[in-house]
Amino acid sequence: MSTKTYGMSLDSLLFGIDKTERDLDFLCSLIEQPDQEYKIPDAVEYAFAVVALSRQLEYMTIELSSNEVDEETNLVLLTKKQLNKLSSLSDNVEDALRRLRQCGISLEQN
């Protein structure tokens, strides 16, 4: 039984890691350096977003960091299971950030 692999641009993975880190850093700064005039409107939605971003960042940096990179094409090789997991984590982040926007916190604007 052969295992089919999929390729993801190394630049795309690195960009995703960087963006996820920046988004997570911003959300964490709201707690670490609170503004007296700005309150987090919904702690549950805030926590949901922090957890979703943390899980995605952990998966990209820990789980995928040992994957082989095709030097010729500069693609990180992923199994179908890894690709599905990454997609699921990305969907969870998008859902969490959408819910957070509904509470008044937008990472796009900040």
Phi, psi and omega in degrees: 000121181271147179259118180283138177245156180237153180249139175233131179306132177301321177298321178295318178296314180296322176296316179299319178296314181298314181295317180296319177298314180297316179297316179294318178300318179298312181298319180294328179295334178296334178264319184290327180227071185293147176260130183301327183274346183245120178248145175287118187291331182214104184296327181292313179294322177299311181297320178302317180293317180298316180294317180298315178295319180298316179296318179295315180297316179299316181296315182293321185273328183262307185288320185268350184293336181266001180292149178291144175246126176284110185297329182291318184256351182061038179251137172278128182272127182238146171280165178299321179298316179294319179298316178295319179296314180298319178296317179297316179296320178296318177298319179297319179296313180301318178296315181296318180289327175297315179295324178292321177300322179295339178268356177105005178247117179240123177287336178294323183273340183259000000 
